[in-house]
Each structure stands twice: as structure tokens, then as C-alpha cells.
Amino acid sequence: MMEGVPGSRDEAVALDAADPLAGWRDEFLIPDPDVAYLDGNSLGMTPRRTIERVDALMRDEWAGGLIGSWDHWLDLPQRVGDELAAIVGARHGEVVVHDSVTINLYQLVHAALALRPDRRVIAVASGEFPTDRYVVDGIARSHGYEVRHGFERLDDVAVAVRSLVDYRTAEVVDLAAETARAHAAGALIIWDLSHAAGLLDVDLRGAGAQLAIGCTYKYLNGGPGSPAFSYVAADLIEQIDQPIWGWFSQVDQFAMGPDYVPRSDVGRLLVGTPGIIGLTAAASGIELSAEAGIASIAAKGRALTAYGLSRCEALGLESPSPTDPARRGGHFSVRHPDAASITRILAADHGVIADFREPDLIRLGCSPLTTRFTDVHDGTHATARVVAP
Ligand SMILES: Cc1ncc(COP(=O)(O)O)c(C=O)c1O
């Protein structure tokens, strides 16, 4: 069935040869070069330098320095946050790397609600990533808020929670336009950048965004469960009243005083002792993305997904992912009623690692520092073969 389909493997090989970012793949540990790993949008690959960095951390700083290493570990969440700030268009002092997306979202929803005491509605999309919906539902239930699905009406909304990139279709929301619309309606908006950070050339400041959270284990290649981040625009930081009062956000942490007084910087979002090993791995991944350059990464992401969608069209695979590159994140999805079993067969028999997403999507992720055009070729080729053998 695939005779005469445009997009030969030779063409993919040529695209890889012409790819200015191709060399960055050598920075990663690739156990099997024949596997088409199209899941870097769930868990990024392992940077070689992270293995060395974590090894050095454990030998020199933990084993060697023991408790004394806390002198330079204490402010690591903010230092790593400052590295990340440059990648998402934030300024120094506006980003802190800590905890998980779920925890950070919980904190920011609480804090944002306190800033809109006269409103009782939280808006979230019905198709939003589950943890975001659950956090919103949980807060609404325990504090008596109404949850509204969708963002058409915002004039009575206190807080809207939105992903910049849809985790199913990869559709991208217009960050600046939707931030402006929410603010004009008097609503605060918390952006979930989990599928955007390290992939898109996000400009939080330029878009006027005030609050965001996101993860570091996808496109930032920080490793499994690496800590998430929180962004708060500088002029809002001191107004942030977050609900988890831990000693790491206490203004004078080691005074061990009787009362909780939060710090005045973005560190007021910290909770308890940060996981230094995970933070170190996150820092290493963030550093790689910063070195490669987010504009180049974003451009390659668009090229990979454009190539993937053109292959889908040629192979007769249905995709709900946007054709407009400005509206598309780092993956493209294939819709099929047997998506779950197809995804399993791709991994078991074809060396193609993708994701199944309910109810009917095979998600093919393109992580610009590691994904080759040949991976996209092979992934789509194998998908078409499994769909119509
Ligand atoms: C949009 C989005 N939000 C949140 C999460 C997960 O949050 P956590 O890091 O707390 O598991 C994911 C994970 O894939 C995600 O895609």
C-alpha cells in the first residue's frame, strides 16, 4: 500500500544530514540507535552530562561534602529557576524549580483565588490534563468554588487554568491574546507549560503572563520525576499567599522561630527540603536546552512535526493535530479506534516507542534535541503498516 508514498527514507536521511541540531543527539545516551523513540514528550532521553553531573554530585558534594554542601544547595531551586527563566521568557527571580506540577498548581490556584476574593468560579477545560482538573476540582470542593469547563465567559472567573499545548492534539493556545483577554475580564490565568517548556520559544513576560507552572522531565530532559517549576511575574510575587507553609519558604529559615513569615522572593513557593539529585539532573537538562538555543529547538520541532503530518497525509493516517505550525506543539497524533493496541504493537514489533492517549490517539512525540527525521519516517511508516498490513 505504501508504494509511491511521498517522503522516502532517503529524504528523511537527507533531512537529518541537513539538520543543524543533529549533533545534539550525541549529547544523549542512546542504548539502541535503531529504536525510534517518539516519547521524549513524556520522558526526555538521558543526557550524558547528567550521568557525570549526578555522579560528581554524589561523590564530591554528598559523600565528600556531606552536610556542608547545603551551603550551596540551599539556593539551588532559585539558581536553576534563573537558568530556566531564560528559556521561557521570564526574568531572573521569577522562576523557581521545586516539587511537582501538581503541587505547584495547587499552590498557585490557592494563591490566585486569594487575589480575587470577590469571585467564585475557577475555569478549566474539560479535556485538560487530568492532574490539572483534579487539583481544580479538589480546591473547588473544599473551598466552595464553582468549576466551569471552558473559557468563553471569563467576566466572573477568578482563576483560569490552561495548558499552552494540548497534551492530546498538540494544539497551541495564543498565549498573549488569551492572557490579555483573561486580564481584561478581571480573571487571573495560570498557564501549564508542561508540553511547552524546552520546546516552544515561550515569552511569558512579552505575553504579559503572571502565573505559570510546568515540568522539566519532558522536553527539558531532566529525568524521571525531576522537579517542576513555578513562574510568578515579579510585581505579583509579594502578593502570593500560598497554602503549604513549610520552612523552606520561611524568611529566616534557620531562626526556627515561632511564626511563619514567608520570604519576599519567588522562594516563598518552596515547601520542604528539595531533592538535590533531581534538581541537579534538571539543571543539566535545562543547561543543554539553553546551549542549543530555544529558537533553534522550536524551529526544529516545527520541522519535525510538519514532516510527520505530511507523512500522515500521504499514508492516509488521520491526525487531529493542527496543520498551522504556529498552532502546533511538539507532537502529532494519529487517530484510530484501535490506537491502544497499535501503540503496543509498534513498541513490541517495530521498535517504535509512542504513547497511547485515551480514547483513540497514538501520540508521536518529537523532541528536537534527540528526535531524527528518520525516527518520524520510521514511526509513521510502521504505524501505517500496523493499521493496514
Ligand atoms: C499538562 C500536564 N500537566 C501536568 C502533568 C503532570 O504533573 P506532575 O509532574 O505533577 O506529575 C503532566 C504530565 O504529563 C502534563 O502533561
The ligand as a MOL file (V3000), in Angstrom:
LIG
                    3D

  0  0  0     0  0            999 V3000
M  V30 BEGIN CTAB
M  V30 COUNTS 16 16 0 0 0
M  V30 BEGIN ATOM
M  V30 1 C -0.0820 19.1980 31.0330 0
M  V30 2 C 0.4550 18.3960 32.1700 0
M  V30 3 N 0.3120 18.8480 33.4250 0
M  V30 4 C 0.7920 18.1350 34.4850 0
M  V30 5 C 1.4490 16.9310 34.2930 0
M  V30 6 C 1.9620 16.0800 35.4330 0
M  V30 7 O 2.2050 16.7140 36.5930 0
M  V30 8 P 3.1730 16.0370 37.6850 0
M  V30 9 O 4.5710 16.4290 37.3300 0
M  V30 10 O 2.7220 16.5950 38.9680 0
M  V30 11 O 3.0110 14.5660 37.6130 0
M  V30 12 C 1.6240 16.4440 33.0070 0
M  V30 13 C 2.3200 15.1450 32.8110 0
M  V30 14 O 2.4460 14.5990 31.7780 0
M  V30 15 C 1.1090 17.1850 31.9190 0
M  V30 16 O 1.2460 16.7350 30.6790 0
M  V30 END ATOM
M  V30 BEGIN BOND
M  V30 1 1 1 2
M  V30 2 1 2 3
M  V30 3 2 2 15
M  V30 4 2 3 4
M  V30 5 1 4 5
M  V30 6 1 5 6
M  V30 7 2 5 12
M  V30 8 1 6 7
M  V30 9 1 7 8
M  V30 10 2 8 9
M  V30 11 1 8 10
M  V30 12 1 8 11
M  V30 13 1 12 13
M  V30 14 1 12 15
M  V30 15 2 13 14
M  V30 16 1 15 16
M  V30 END BOND
M  V30 END CTAB
M  END
